[in-house]
Amino acid sequence: MSESGFKHNAPTESLNGWYKECFFAQYGNEFKNFQEFKLLFDQFIIKRNNLQNYLYNKKRNQIL
């Protein structure tokens, strides 16, 4: 447990770190303002989620 009293979830924290690492590798770490960063990060997450859903469905359809 952390000092604030919640349990750490290692797989989730690892995945979050992986997403952040991929985002900064793709877009860099300098932005004009916070709104630009948030907009790009939101777009990045949506694209990644769409890709994961596509790959999952493709694999699932191959099994069925």
C-alpha positions in Angstrom: 0.0 0.0 0.0 1.1 3.5 -0.6 1.2 6.3 1.9 -2.2 7.6 0.7 -3.8 4.2 1.5 -4.5 2.7 -1.9 -3.1 -0.5 -3.4 -0.9 -0.3 -6.4 -1.9 -2.3 -9.4 1.4 -3.2 -11.1 0.0 -4.4 -14.4 -2.1 -1.3 -14.8 0.7 1.0 -13.8 3.0 -0.8 -16.2 0.5 -0.4 -19.0 0.0 3.3 -18.2 3.8 3.8 -18.4 3.9 2.0 -21.7 1.2 4.3 -23.1 3.0 7.4 -21.9 6.3 6.2 -23.3 4.8 5.5 -26.7 3.0 8.9 -26.7 6.2 10.9 -25.9 8.2 8.9 -28.4 5.7 9.8 -31.1 4.9 13.4 -30.2 7.9 14.5 -28.2 7.7 16.3 -24.9 7.3 20.0 -25.8 3.8 21.4 -26.4 2.5 25.0 -26.8 0.1 24.7 -23.9 -1.7 22.2 -21.8 -4.8 22.1 -24.1 -2.6 21.0 -27.1 -1.1 18.3 -24.9 -4.5 17.1 -23.8 -5.9 17.1 -27.3 -3.0 15.1 -28.7 -3.0 12.7 -25.8 -6.8 12.1 -26.1 -6.4 11.5 -29.9 -3.5 9.1 -29.2 -5.5 7.1 -26.7 -8.5 6.9 -29.0 -6.3 5.7 -31.9 -4.6 3.1 -29.7 -7.9 1.8 -28.4 -9.3 1.5 -31.9 -6.2 -0.4 -32.9 -6.5 -2.8 -30.0 -10.2 -3.4 -30.7 -9.4 -4.0 -34.4 -6.6 -6.5 -33.5 -8.8 -8.2 -30.9 -11.7 -8.6 -33.3 -9.5 -9.8 -36.1 -8.0 -12.5 -33.9 -11.4 -13.4 -32.5 -12.9 -13.8 -36.0 -10.0 -16.1 -37.0 -10.7 -18.4 -34.1 -14.5 -18.6 -34.8 
